[in-house]
């Protein structure tokens, strides 16, 4: 049986830790590849949270459903979702991964290399907006990406979204993580924990904007900490 950390015992957005544990033990952990399991445990001691394993399982399914081969990731941290993507896409698949902090990426890099998928990853140490703009300077990049995963500074989510609508092909999928912000999107400011206040309002605004965006079909999934899943329509 899994040795649970405080993070993994979190009930996420469910109302029951026992129910969340049931989902993890029944459907998630038995199918989690060993490299992901190893990286999850390595990351568990870090004060920041990586993509939850149940959310990662959904991302892997989406990657398969769209036959993703060329992907982009904004916000890497230790690389759980990055490794998941690299394990899921074909042998000749490629990922452009952007993060301002290579130091945290280096935590997971040995596991990524051991899994034999490091050659699929092009890591760019940079603020994401200028890095995305740099990609768009080459017209050959427009409309060529199959999938995007965004888990970075929440205040820039709409800026990222506008660029993804140019980089993704029609039918491509963009996933934005942490869109329910531990449930604080419906809390009053008085009840919102202090460390969550800064990101709360930008997420609320992003959720409103993307829900009204006619360029995408979307589903707001309550898995993990909430994910806005958007398919580009035109």
Secondary structure by P-SEA (a helix, b strand, c coil): ccccccccccccccccaaaaaaaaaccccccccaaaaaaaaaacccccccccaaaaaaaaaaaaaacccccccccccccaaaaaaaacccccbbbbbbbccccccccaaaaaaaacccccccccccccaaaaaaaaccccccccccbbbbbccccaaaaaaaaaaaaccccbbbbbccccccccccccccccccccccaaaaaaaaaaaaaacccccccccccccccbbbbbcc
